Amino acid sequence: MANTKWIAALAVGAVVCLTMLGMRTQAAPGTAAAGGSVSKAEAQLIATTKTDSKVKGTIWFEKTSHGMHVHGEITGLTPGEHGFHVHEYGVWNEDGTASGGHFNPTGAAHAGHDSAKRHVGDMGNVKADENGKAIVDLEDDQMSFEGPTCILGRGLVVHAKADDLKTPPSGNAGGRLAVAIIGVAKP
């Protein structure tokens, strides 16, 4: 009798799963969800809690004829340079490690932002002034909103230390002070 109840429960669960799979819809080609018409993305940095960080900020990614314009402001930093990278996963957790490593779909070596061969996510360092504020304003020709170098849904991380721009895999940039998820923004 117990086996009959177990089999019935399994059958009901299978029907529910199949029904839910049938309810999924796919985005039409060329819509923002498919990545075809995205022109702008936004990332809201949230401080990690295991670091006692006060870092926050907003970064925008805007498609240009030459690639991507990355700009915004970060506050709550200690004065000096801090590693600034797009990471594999758009996941925040208390120490930032759920965001994985640098986004590197091309398998390139870690390097500075100006290098032709680098992780797609390598953006070098941001420099905070004496008040802990960093202004971000850079052009990037490797990131995109579609294809294998698409940054949508990825993580954006600000590190505790400067990126040395050479040491694999992440330039000895230290802990993760803040993490954001890069999402589609209203154009």
C-alpha positions in Angstrom: 0.0 0.0 0.0 2.8 2.4 0.8 4.3 1.9 -2.7 1.0 2.8 -4.3 0.9 6.1 -2.4 4.5 6.8 -3.4 3.8 6.1 -7.0 0.7 8.3 -7.0 2.6 11.2 -5.4 5.4 10.8 -8.0 2.8 10.8 -10.9 1.1 14.0 -9.5 4.5 15.7 -9.2 5.4 14.7 -12.8 2.1 16.2 -14.1 2.7 19.4 -12.2 6.2 19.7 -13.6 5.1 19.0 -17.1 2.3 21.6 -16.8 4.7 24.2 -15.6 7.1 23.5 -18.4 4.3 24.0 -20.9 3.4 27.4 -19.3 6.9 28.8 -20.0 7.1 31.4 -22.8 10.0 32.3 -24.9 10.9 35.9 -25.7 10.3 36.9 -29.3 13.5 37.5 -31.3 14.7 41.1 -31.0 13.1 41.8 -27.7 15.1 43.0 -24.7 14.8 39.6 -23.0 16.5 38.0 -26.0 19.2 40.6 -25.9 18.6 41.8 -29.5 17.5 45.4 -28.8 19.2 46.1 -25.4 21.0 49.4 -25.5 21.5 50.1 -21.8 22.1 48.1 -18.6 22.3 49.1 -15.0 24.1 47.7 -12.0 23.2 48.7 -8.4 26.2 47.9 -6.1 25.2 46.4 -2.8 27.8 46.1 0.0 28.8 42.7 1.2 28.1 42.1 4.8 31.0 39.9 5.9 33.4 42.8 5.1 31.6 45.5 7.0 31.6 47.4 3.7 29.7 50.6 3.2 30.4 50.6 -0.6 27.4 51.4 -2.9 26.9 52.9 -6.2 25.3 52.7 -9.6 27.1 51.8 -12.8 25.5 52.1 -16.3 26.6 50.2 -19.4 25.5 51.8 -22.7 26.0 50.4 -26.1 27.9 52.7 -28.5 29.2 52.3 -32.1 32.6 51.3 -30.7 31.4 48.9 -28.0 30.3 49.9 -24.5 30.4 53.1 -22.4 30.7 52.2 -18.7 30.0 55.1 -16.3 28.7 55.8 -12.8 29.7 56.6 -9.3 30.8 54.4 -6.3 31.0 55.7 -2.7 32.1 54.3 0.6 35.5 53.2 -0.5 38.8 53.7 1.2 41.0 56.2 -0.7 43.1 54.7 -3.5 42.6 52.0 -6.1 40.2 49.1 -6.1 39.8 46.2 -8.5 36.7 46.6 -10.7 35.4 43.6 -12.7 32.5 41.9 -14.4 32.2 38.4 -12.8 30.7 35.2 -14.1 27.5 35.1 -12.1 24.9 37.7 -11.2 24.5 36.5 -7.6 25.0 38.5 -4.4 25.9 36.9 -1.1 27.4 38.0 2.2 31.1 37.8 1.0 30.6 38.2 -2.7 32.1 34.8 -3.6 28.8 33.6 -5.2 29.6 35.8 -8.2 32.4 33.4 -9.2 35.5 34.5 -11.0 36.1 37.1 -13.7 33.9 36.8 -16.7 36.3 35.2 -19.3 34.4 33.6 -22.2 37.5 33.8 -24.5 39.9 32.0 -22.1 42.3 35.0 -22.1 44.9 35.7 -19.4 44.2 38.3 -16.7 45.4 41.7 -17.8 44.6 45.4 -17.6 41.6 47.0 -19.3 43.8 48.5 -22.1 45.1 45.1 -23.2 43.8 43.6 -26.4 43.9 40.1 -24.8 42.3 40.1 -21.4 39.3 38.7 -19.5 36.2 40.3 -21.0 35.4 41.3 -17.4 38.8 43.0 -16.7 38.1 46.7 -16.2 41.2 47.4 -14.1 40.8 49.7 -11.1 38.6 52.5 -9.9 40.3 55.3 -7.9 38.6 56.6 -4.9 39.3 60.2 -3.7 40.0 61.2 -0.1 36.2 61.1 0.5 35.9 57.5 -0.7 34.2 58.4 -4.0 35.2 57.0 -7.4 33.9 58.2 -10.7 33.8 55.5 -13.4 34.0 56.6 -17.1 35.5 54.2 -19.6 35.0 52.8 -23.0 35.1 49.0 -23.7 35.3 47.2 -27.0 35.0 43.6 -25.6 31.7 43.6 -23.7 28.4 43.3 -25.4 24.7 42.8 -24.8 24.5 39.7 -27.0 26.5 36.6 -27.9 29.3 34.9 -25.9 30.6 38.2 -24.5 27.1 39.3 -23.2 27.4 40.8 -19.7 23.6 40.8 -19.0 22.8 38.9 -15.8 26.5 38.8 -14.8 28.0 40.2 -11.6 29.8 43.5 -11.1 32.3 43.4 -8.3 34.3 46.1 -6.5 37.3 44.7 -4.6 39.1 45.7 -1.4 42.6 46.2 -3.0 44.0 47.4 -6.3 44.2 44.9 -9.1 47.9 44.4 -10.1 46.7 43.7 -13.7 48.8 40.6 -14.1 48.6 38.0 -11.4 46.2 35.1 -12.4 43.4 34.8 -12.0 42.3 38.1 -10.5 45.2 40.4 -9.9 45.4 39.9 -6.1 42.5 42.4 -5.7 41.4 41.0 -2.4 38.0 40.7 -0.9 34.7 41.7 -2.5 33.3 44.9 -1.0 30.2 45.2 -3.2 28.4 43.2 -5.8 25.7 44.1 -8.4 23.8 42.2 -10.9 23.9 43.7 -14.4 20.4 44.1 -15.7 18.6 45.5 -18.7 17.7 49.2 -18.1 15.2 51.5 -19.7 16.9 53.2 -22.7 
